[in-house]
Amino acid sequence: MKSTVEITRFKLKEGADVSEFLKASVQFLEKFLKSQSGFVSRNLITNGEGVWADLATWESMEAAQAVETAMTKNEHAGVYCSFIDFESMSMEHFYIEQ
């Protein structure tokens, strides 16, 4: 099993309140992600021009994929995702080699 980095790139929905999004992001991390099996770390980054990326590190690809299913049933994940423009979203997985 190789550790996996999941990179989800997206924009916020038009008119989204960034400060409310950031609050939802903290709740998503604290109340959902940290309790998921195989979770290692997470960073939310932006280029300052409206593009965001969520970088999550997991113990394995299986752990990363399992959380996708769990997110559909979690209130905090739902609130976080409600800010995202899904038309702009892309996701990639990378294995940590070193």
Contact map, one row per residue, 1 for C-alpha under 8 A:
11100000000000000000000000000000000000000000000000000000001110000000000000000000000000000000000000
11110000000000000000000000000000000000000000000000000000001110000000000000000000000000000000001110
11111000000000000000000000000000000000000000000000000000111110000000000000000000000000000000001100
01111100000000000000000000000000000000000000000000000000111110010000000000000000000000000000111100
00111110000000000000000000000000000000000000000000000011110000000000000000000000000000000000111100
00011111000000000000000000000000000000000000000000000111110000010000000000000000000000000011110000
00001111100000000000000000000000000000000000000000001111000000000000000000000000000000000011100000
00000111110000000000000000000000000000000000000000001110000000000000000000000000000000001111000000
00000011111000000000000000000000000000000000000000111100000000000000000000000000000000011110000000
00000001111100000000000000000000000000000000000000111000000000000000000000000000000111011100000000
00000000111110000000000000000000000000000000000001110000000000000000000000000000000110011000000000
00000000011111010000000000000000000000000000000001110000000000000000000000000000001110000000000000
00000000001111110000000000000000000000000000000000000000000000000000000000000000001110000000000000
00000000000111110000000000000000000000000000000000000000000000000000000000000000000010000000000000
00000000000011111000000000000000000000000000000000000000000000000000000000000000000000000000000000
00000000000111111100100000000000000000000000000000000000000000000000000000000000001000000000000000
00000000000000111111100000000000000000000000000000000000000000000000000000000000000000000000000000
00000000000000011111110000000000000000000000000000000000000000000000000000000000000000000000000000
00000000000000001111111000000000000000000000000000000000000000000000000000000000000000000000000000
00000000000000001111111100000000000000000000000000000000000000000000000000000000000000000000000000
00000000000000011111111110000000000000000000000000000000000000000000000000000001001000000000000000
00000000000000000111111111000000000000000000000000000000000000000000000000000000000000000000000000
00000000000000000011111111100000000000000000000000000000000000000000000000000000000000000000000000
00000000000000000001111111110000000000000000000000000000000000000000000000010011000000000000000000
00000000000000000000111111111000000000000000000000000000000000000000000000000001000000000000000000
00000000000000000000011111111100000000000000000000000000000000000000000000000000000000000000000000
00000000000000000000001111111111000000000000000000000000000000000000000000010000000000000000000000
00000000000000000000000111111111100000000000000000000000000000000000000000011001000000000000000000
00000000000000000000000011111111110000000100000000000000000000000000000000000000000000000000000000
00000000000000000000000001111111111000000000000000000000000000000000000000000000000000000000000000
00000000000000000000000000111111111000000000000000000000000000000000000000010000000000000000000000
00000000000000000000000000111111111100000000000000000000000000000000000001011000000000000000000000
00000000000000000000000000011111111100100000000000000000000000000000000000000000000000000000000000
00000000000000000000000000001111111100100000000000000000000000000000000000000000000000000000000000
00000000000000000000000000000111111110100000000000000000000000000000000000000000000000000000000000
00000000000000000000000000000001111111100000000000000000000000000010000000000000000000000000000000
00000000000000000000000000000000001111100000000000000000000000100000000000000000000000000000000000
00000000000000000000000000000000000111110000000000000000011100110000000000000000000000000000000000
00000000000000000000000000000000111111111000000000000001111000110000000000000000000000000000000000
00000000000000000000000000000000000001111100000000000001111000000000000000000000000000000000000000
00000000000000000000000000000000000000111110000000000001110000000000000000000000000000000000000000
00000000000000000000000000001000000000011111000000000111100000000000000000000000000000000000000000
00000000000000000000000000000000000000001111100000000111000000000000000000000000000000000000000000
00000000000000000000000000000000000000000111110000011110000000000000000000000000000000000000000000
00000000000000000000000000000000000000000011111000011110000000000000000000000000000000000000000000
00000000000000000000000000000000000000000001111111111000000000000000000000000000000000000000000000
00000000000000000000000000000000000000000000111111110000000000000000000000000000000000000000000000
00000000000000000000000000000000000000000000011111100000000000000000000000000000000000000000000000
00000000000000000000000000000000000000000000011111100000000000000000000000000000000000000000000000
00000000001100000000000000000000000000000000011111110000000000000000000000000000000000000000000000
00000000111100000000000000000000000000000000011111111000000000000000000000000000000000000000000000
00000000111100000000000000000000000000000001111001111100000000000000000000000000000000000000000000
00000011110000000000000000000000000000000001110000111110000000000000000000000000000000000000000000
00000111100000000000000000000000000000000111100000011111000000000000000000000000000000000000000000
00001111000000000000000000000000000000000111100000001111100000000000000000000000000000000000000000
00001110000000000000000000000000000000111110000000000111110000000000000000000000000000000000000000
00111100000000000000000000000000000000111100000000000011111000000000000000000000000000000000000000
00111100000000000000000000000000000001111000000000000001111110110000000000000000000000000000000000
11110000000000000000000000000000000001110000000000000000111110110000000000000000000000000000000000
11110000000000000000000000000000000001000000000000000000011111110000000000000000000000000000000000
11110000000000000000000000000000000000000000000000000000011111111000000000000000000000000000100000
00000000000000000000000000000000000000000000000000000000000111111100000000000000000000000000000000
00000000000000000000000000000000000011100000000000000000011111111110000000000000000000000000000000
00010100000000000000000000000000000001100000000000000000011111111111000000000000000000000000000000
00000000000000000000000000000000000000000000000000000000000011111111100000000000000000000000000000
00000000000000000000000000000000000000000000000000000000000001111111110000000000000000000000000000
00000000000000000000000000000000000100000000000000000000000000111111111000000000000000000000000000
00000000000000000000000000000000000000000000000000000000000000011111111100000000000000000000000000
00000000000000000000000000000000000000000000000000000000000000001111111110000000000000000000000000
00000000000000000000000000000000000000000000000000000000000000000111111111000000000000000000000000
00000000000000000000000000000000000000000000000000000000000000000011111111001100000000000000000000
00000000000000000000000000000000000000000000000000000000000000000001111111001100000000000000000000
00000000000000000000000000000000000000000000000000000000000000000000111111100100000000000000000000
00000000000000000000000000000001000000000000000000000000000000000000011111111100000000000000000000
00000000000000000000000000000000000000000000000000000000000000000000000011111110000000000000000000
00000000000000000000000100110011000000000000000000000000000000000000000001111111000000000000000000
00000000000000000000000000010001000000000000000000000000000000000000001101111111100000000000000000
00000000000000000000000000000000000000000000000000000000000000000000001111111111110000000000000000
00000000000000000000000100000000000000000000000000000000000000000000000000111111111000000000000000
00000000000000000000100110010000000000000000000000000000000000000000000000011111111100000000000000
00000000000000000000000000000000000000000000000000000000000000000000000000001111111100000000000000
00000000000000000000000000000000000000000000000000000000000000000000000000000111111100000000000000
00000000000110010000100000000000000000000000000000000000000000000000000000000011111110000000000000
00000000011110000000000000000000000000000000000000000000000000000000000000000001111111001000000000
00000000011111000000000000000000000000000000000000000000000000000000000000000000001111111000000000
00000000010000000000000000000000000000000000000000000000000000000000000000000000000111111000000000
00000000000000000000000000000000000000000000000000000000000000000000000000000000000011111000000000
00000000111000000000000000000000000000000000000000000000000000000000000000000000000011111100000000
00000001111000000000000000000000000000000000000000000000000000000000000000000000000111111110000000
00000001110000000000000000000000000000000000000000000000000000000000000000000000000000011111000000
00000111100000000000000000000000000000000000000000000000000000000000000000000000000000001111100000
00000111000000000000000000000000000000000000000000000000000000000000000000000000000000000111110000
00011110000000000000000000000000000000000000000000000000000010000000000000000000000000000011111000
00011100000000000000000000000000000000000000000000000000000000000000000000000000000000000001111100
01111000000000000000000000000000000000000000000000000000000000000000000000000000000000000000111110
01111000000000000000000000000000000000000000000000000000000000000000000000000000000000000000011111
01000000000000000000000000000000000000000000000000000000000000000000000000000000000000000000001111
00000000000000000000000000000000000000000000000000000000000000000000000000000000000000000000000111
